[in-house]
Amino acid sequence: MITSKRLTGVIAAVITTVLAVQLYAADIAAKVKNDSQDYFTTFRGKVVDSETGQPLVFATVALQQSNIATVTNIDGEFVIKIPNEEKGKGLEFSYIGYTNKTVPFSEMRENGYRNNISLVPARIALQEVTIRPISPAEIIEKAISSFHENYTNLPNLMTGFYRETIKKNRNYVAIGEAVVEIFKAPYHSDLRLDAIRIYKGRKGSDVTRMDTVLFKLQGGPVTSLQMDLVKYPESILTREAMEFYDYKLVNIIMIDDNPHYVVEFEQKPEYEIPLFLGKFYIQTSNFAVREVEFSLNLTNMEEAKNLFIRKKPLGMDVTPEVASYRVSYRENDGKYYFAYSRAEVKFIVDWKRRLFNSTYTTMSEIAITDRTAEEVIKFAGKERVRYTDVFSDKVDSFSDPEFWGDYNVIEPDQSIEAAIRRLSRRLRFSDLEEK
């Protein structure tokens, strides 16, 4: 049986895996690449609610009958590049609680044009769904028992797009992006771990706006990959961890045209160590975990601070205000695969003898844009990104606007796009001054 002392260590490991931050006082992918863009067609658009017109954030956009996919950004916008030989198919759009929609390419405008995609809320009558006489805790236990049936036991080679950002108050002060290649180990092997390497990346930062604070996100894409709670379930999705949580069945909604249980969880009040709270989305027919939204319980603030902060200078107080996470999976041929993860943490930074404080928000996300189970080979040790690595130290600065070429990426929202332009200009000016 897992003890509260051991769980404290597990939670600390998971949190620092999800996001490890260093603070210092400051003086101031891929096997699927083609060589030519002529082989691809680019489609852009926005996914919205058909009734309200509101953007649908993190909706899945996927090429039919393939592993090519991306997600919408916080404005509901997407960009996806499709091999020309696949243009006889169409794009499938899906979102939690909405009916899937497939749009043939013949009905979409290409390249610079934006396509507006409306998804209809999927209202299901409970009498039309076979509800099993089962408690919410039993749903979680059955989900854990079904890992071996629902998730692949074969290694996969994945292509992904990773982005991390740091904001001071409302301004972006650092942005890093990369196409990455991922060796995804079998879900049923504890001895084989995932590995990731950077294929192509870029960064930009504005240290002068950081107001004597320099944030570094340790681990980069490694931390995002290890949010796969089915592969790394210790903190939430094990029978041992279940004793620390209360569960409640709150709804049944549609995902990919299949009904899913929505099970809320939160830590039991008798435990003081910071645990998690959130929602599981679990398919009713096979108990596959399709998505998890969760956040750290920050009630015990002093313990929470110790989980996040690696180093900080004297005279500085750093308080986490929000720590939220998200992970989702995509089904293919009856098996489920890691598809997307996101971590967002907001800190309040106070200095002694200063009248005003600053708010820093860190975000990291990774979207799987392609996958294959053929000719999968593990990466050499020297190629891998390590948990101790700082991503921004491993990539070069922004330069070419056509940097990504044929790779699929997450469409930047308008504020990130403006920040990239600003950071690129600063880098160009710095180069000129040096010359």
HELIX and SHEET records of a PDB file:
HELIX    1   1 SER A    4  VAL A   18  1                                  15    
HELIX    2   2 GLN A   37  TYR A   39  5                                   3    
HELIX    3   3 ASN A   84  GLU A   86  5                                   3    
HELIX    4   4 PHE A  105  GLU A  107  5                                   3    
HELIX    5   5 LEU A  126  GLU A  128  5                                   3    
HELIX    6   6 PRO A  136  SER A  145  1                                  10    
HELIX    7   7 PHE A  147  ASN A  150  1                                   4    
HELIX    8   8 VAL A  207  MET A  210  5                                   4    
HELIX    9   9 PRO A  221  LEU A  225  1                                   5    
HELIX   10  10 ARG A  239  MET A  242  1                                   4    
HELIX   11  11 MET A  301  PHE A  308  1                                   8    
HELIX   12  12 GLY A  381  GLU A  383  5                                   3    
HELIX   13  13 PHE A  391  ASP A  393  5                                   3    
HELIX   14  14 GLN A  414  GLU A  434  1                                  21    
SHEET    1   A 2 ALA A  20  ALA A  25  0                                        
SHEET    2   A 2 VAL A 213  GLN A 218 -1                                        
SHEET    1   B 3 GLU A  77  PRO A  83  0                                        
SHEET    2   B 3 PHE A  40  ASP A  49 -1                                        
SHEET    3   B 3 ARG A 114  LEU A 119  1                                        
SHEET    1   C 4 ALA A  69  VAL A  71  0                                        
SHEET    2   C 4 THR A  60  LEU A  63 -1                                        
SHEET    3   C 4 GLY A  90  SER A  94 -1                                        
SHEET    4   C 4 LYS A 101  PRO A 104 -1                                        
SHEET    1   D11 TYR A 245  ILE A 255  0                                        
SHEET    2   D11 ASN A 258  GLN A 267 -1                                        
SHEET    3   D11 PHE A 276  GLN A 283 -1                                        
SHEET    4   D11 VAL A 289  LEU A 296 -1                                        
SHEET    5   D11 MET A 316  ASN A 332 -1                                        
SHEET    6   D11 LYS A 335  TRP A 351 -1                                        
SHEET    7   D11 SER A 358  THR A 372 -1                                        
SHEET    8   D11 ASN A 156  LYS A 168 -1                                        
SHEET    9   D11 ASN A 171  LYS A 184 -1                                        
SHEET   10   D11 ALA A 195  SER A 205 -1                                        
SHEET   11   D11 ASP A 396  SER A 397  1                                        
END                                                                             
